[in-house]
Structure formats: C-alpha cells, structure tokens
C-alpha cells in the first residue's frame, strides 16, 4: 500500500448536512469523526458551535457551509454567515458560488462574492473551500472559476454540494487540478461512496473529499492495511453517514 490510514482519514470531510438529521444524529456524527480521526466535520450551521465544542483539542476541524446549497444569497448575507461561522469556531468554510451569476457571466460580481467570504475567513486565520456545482457549468465557466479562486488565494476548489444533479467526476477533477495553482487544493464531493473511489481521486491530486459513508470507507481502509477495527457505537443514528 502506498498510503497510511491517516493519509486517507485526513482526506475526509465527514458530512452532516442532511436537513432531516436530528440532534442525536449530529452528536453521533461528530463522535464518529473523532473516533475515526477525519479531516473535518462539515455540519449544518445551526449546530456548528456545538460541533466545535466536541472537536476542541482534537485534530479534526470544524467546518460548515456558506450560501448553501445554491449560492444565491446576497454577498452581504454570505459575509454575515462567514462572520457567524468564525465566531462559532469554524476552521474551514465551504461556500457556494452564486451559480446564477456564473451562468450569467457576471464575473466581477462572482469575484466580489467569493472575495467577501475569503477575506472574513483568512482575516481570522481560517480556510475556505469554494464550491462550483460543476453539474450546471460548462468547461469555460469551470476554468474561469479556477482562475478567480487562484487569484483570490482560496484554499480549495470543490466540485459540488452533493445536492445538485451530479457530483464529482474524473474529468472535472483533472480540469480543476490543471487550472488551479499548486497552492490551491482540490476537493471532490458528491458520489464518493467507497474506498476505491477515494484512492482514484487521490491519484488525481485531490486532497479532500466530502463523504457521508465515512465509517464504511475507513473500516475498509483499516481492513486492507491489516489494522484493528475501531470500536464505535452511537446508538442508531439516521442513515446518512
């Protein structure tokens, strides 16, 4: 194997974004991420403060969404969301571009929208992943977004929310890696459901993935590496992670 358990676990942003998840589900999801030592927990904003409390002192980051899932909030609202997230302990902010403005070619507005969130996050020493929602975009639009994110020093470019009509594809990941500066990382989200897919996107230069099947993937990773299984029990949370 050319990877360690930590190489894989730290790629995973454990996703807790299904609107039907209950508080016990969210609590259990945060505990699962701690037990499996993921890269982060990406949780719905209203529960972010509690998530950050649970993760405090660990190497698992607290993350949340901004402008989710369509990106069409005003820039002022996205800025306010980012400020609230930082105040609640967010370390990584996953923001959605204004898809309508991208499709309209309003690139100055798109840039200003992304910059507003990056400025808040970077001003607080935190990081931003910029979600394109590639299923709605053509190649020219994806390339332009990569260029803008590079110019604004985004920390990641991200394929999708997982709530559009499609998720991460090999073609999009190759394009995003090719057209982003080396300092900008790539995150794959949507449709990453097994370890083999994780390894495939890792080989393309992806450093993070959004995942809800974290336990299954990391159990399989440990099995292949000959490591003991992780003992974890959190009752019977709703399906979704």
Protein Blocks (a to p, Z undefined) as FASTA:
>chain_A
ZZdfklmmmmpccddfbfkbcfklmmmmmmmmmmnopabdcddfklmmmmmmmmgoiabd
cdddehiaklpacfklmmmmmmmmmmnopabdcddddfklmmnopaklmmmmmmmmmmmm
mmnopacdddfklmlpcfklmmmmmmmmmmnopabdcfbgolambdcdfklmmmmmmmpc
fklccddeehiabfklmmmmmmnopabdcdfklmmmmmmmmmmnopacddddehjadehZ
Z
